[in-house]
């Protein structure tokens, strides 16, 4: 298949490379010159806009925010006719339904397919993909999806996948902050936090987020960024908004959300999300 992959950042680039590795013709699209440069260094063709990419059978959208998705859909207009769009961004149910309707009206087919697993699993093709939409449309893009991870069919309606991703991000948001709080507690008790992490991560208190983020929490502010604080500001905001829309009580999410905002306000927005631990440290 000819695939245009929009958004070749930290997680998008390894996803696009997995698709290319499965034998598809892939062009990455990103506004960032650095992102395009890194793509080209990895052997992936890159363009600075949708119009500059070759005609595609499948378009994967991996932009960061609902606003970016809306701007993208607005910009492509009728050029999407005959294409199948796969929205893999975490943008929330309302966004994917609204933009999906606009794409369908312009003649495209749309699959809602947010992912979880982070950059580590993106590199190995082990993401979990929450796919929703018409079965025929999912079947059309299945060879592309299978290259990136394990597909879980979540329902026939656009937005079903995003709704499950909201639940997923609720837990991710809370787990990261809980890990930061626990490791800060270890240090405050006078313990070697790295030794504590090694002791507890494989026991009943362990979690994927503790094992993945914990080591980076024990490093400095300049640790390599795999997912930024700003991403979890956005994602936890989406969870809070979705919970409010259905009157669900999410007190733990609210506490975690406040920590991400506190970290962003402290100038850590572009730092790795593990740096939320810095909001626990006393002056």
N, C-alpha and C positions, 0 to 999 in steps of 0.2 A: 504494500500500500504506500501511497505518497502521503506523508504526514507532516503537518506544520505544528510545531510545538512552541506555544507562546508562554514565555517565562522560564528562562534557562538559568535560574539562580542556583542556590546551594542545593536544593532538592530537585529542581526541574532538570538541571543538566544531567545528573546520573539517570533520571527517568528517561530522558530523551536518548541517552546512549544505550540504555537497555533495549529500547524500541529499535534503534539502528542495528544493534547486535543481533536482533531477531530476523534481520534481513529486509526491513522496511527502508524506504527512502525518506530521510528525515531532514527537515530544515528547522533550526531553532530561531526563534524571534525574540529579541529583547531590546529595550531602549538603551540599556547600559552597554557602553563600548567595552568595558572590562568583561562583562558576561559573554559578549560575542567573541572576544579575544580568547577567553578560556575555552569556549565551545570549539573554536577553530583549532586551538592547540590540542584538543581531545579528538580531533578528526571529524567534528560535526559541522556541517554547513550552517552559517548563521546570517540572519538578515536583521535590519533595524526596524522593520515594520511588516505587517501582514501583507500589504500590497507588494512588497519586495520579494516575498517568498513565492516559489513555484505553486501552481494550482495543486490543491490537495484533496484527497479523498476524505481524510480525517484531520480534524483540527483539535488539538489538545490545549485547553486553556488552564494555565497554572499561574495565574496572576495572584496578587497578595490579598486584595480587599474587594468588597462588593462594589465600591466606587470604581476601581480599576476594571472590573468585569463590565460594568455598565458603560464605561468610556470605550472599552474595546468593542463591545457589540454595536454601540452607536457609530463607531468609526468604520466598521466593515460593510455596513449597509447590505445591499443585495448581492454582494460578491460571495455570500455563503451558500447560494442556491445549489442544491445537490450534494452539499457536504454533510458529514456527520460530525457534530461538535461534541467533545467530551469535556465537561467542566469538572476539573479535578481539584480546583481551589477550594479552600474552606471559606465559604461566603454566606452560609446560612440558607435555610429553606426558602425564605421570601425572595432573596436575590436570585437564586437559580431558577425559581419559577417565573419571575418577572422577565429575566433576560432570556430564559428558554422560550417563552412565548414570543418574544421579539425575533429570535432566531428562526423559530418555526414559521412565523408569519413571512419571513424573508425567504423561505424555501429550504431551510436546513432541517436536519434531524438532530435531536439533542439527547445526550445521556448524562445523567448526574452521577459523578463517580469520584467523590473525595477519597483521600487516602490517609492511612496512618502507618507509622513505622519510622519516620525520620530519614535523615540522609544515609544512615548506616544501612538500612534495609532497602533504600532506593538504589544503592550501589550494587546490592546483591540480587535485586529483583524479587525481594520478599516483602514488599508492601502488602497491606491488606486494603482492598479496594471495595468500597460500599457502592455498588452500582444500582441505579434505579432508572426507570424509563421503560419504553416499549421493548418487549423482548426481542423483536426483530432488529431494533436499533442496537441493542446490546450485543446481539449475535454478530452484527456487521463489524463492530469494533473489537470483538473478543480477541482476535489475534494481536492487536495492539495492547490491550489490557493485560493479557496473559504474559506479555514480555516484561511487565513491571511488577507483577505480584499475584496474589491469590484473590480472585474475584468472588465477592459475596453478593448475590442478588438480593436486594433489600425491598423491592416492590415495584409496581408498575408506574407510580407517579413520580414525576420530577420533584425533587425536594425530599423524598424519602431517605436517600443516601445522606443528604446534608443534615437531616434531623438526627440520624444515627451518629454522624460525625459530631454534632453538638453534644450528645451524651458522651462520646469519646473524649472530646476536648474538656468537658466538665471534669472528668477524672484526671486527665493529663494536667490540667491547670492546678488542681488540688494536690496531686501527687508530687509535683515539682516543688511546690511551696512547703508541703509536709516534709519532704526530704531535706530542704534547706533549713527548716526549723529544727529538725532532729539533729542534723550535723552541727548546727550552731549550739544546740543544747550539749552535745558531746564535748565541744570545745569549752563551753562555759563551765562544765563539770571538771575541767582540768584533764580531760582525756585526749589521747591522740585520735583526732577525728578520722584519719585515714585507717588506723587500726580498727576503730569501731565499725567503719563502713565494711571492711573486709570480713569482720565477724558476723555482722547482722544481715548482710544483703542476701545471703542464701537461706536464711531462716524464715520464720513465719512473718517477720516484719518486712521482708524484702519486696521490692517491686521493680518492674522494668525501668521506671523512671529513676529510682534510687540508684540502680546499677549503672545506668547510662549517664545521668546528670551528676551523680554524687562525686565521681572523681574530678569532674571539671569544677564543681563547687569548691573543691579544696585547692584549686589553682588560683591564679591571679585574675584581675579584671580583664587582662588582654588575652585570655584563653580563646582558642579558635572558635569562631561563631558557626554553629550548625543550625541554630534557630534563635532568632533574636527576641529580646524582651518585648519589642514592639509587636511581634507576631502574637505573643500571648496576651498583650493588651487587647489586640484586635479579637483574638479567638475567645478570650474570657468575656469580653464585651458582648460578642455574639451569643454566647451561652446565657449571659444575664438577660439579654433582650428576648431570647427564645423562651426562657423560663417565665419572664414577666408576661409574655403574650399568652401563656397557657396557665398563668397563676400557680406555677410550681414553686415551692419553697426551696431555696438553694443557699442556706446560710454559709456553708463552707466555701461555696463558689464565690460568694461576695467577699469573704475574707481574702481568698487567693487573688481575686480581681483587684482588690485594693493594694495588695503587695506589688503586683505588676505595674500598676499606675504609679505607686511610690517609687519604684525603681526607675521608671521612665522619667518621672519628674526630677530624679536625682542625676539625670544625664546618662543613664545606662541603656536607653532605648535601642541602640544599635549593637549593644553587647550581647553575648550569648545569654539565653534565658536562664542558665544556671546562676547567673550573677544576681538573681533575685535574693540569694543568700546575703548579699550586702545590706539588704534592708533590715536584717536582724542584728547587725553588728553595732555595738555601742561606740560612740565617739571616744 
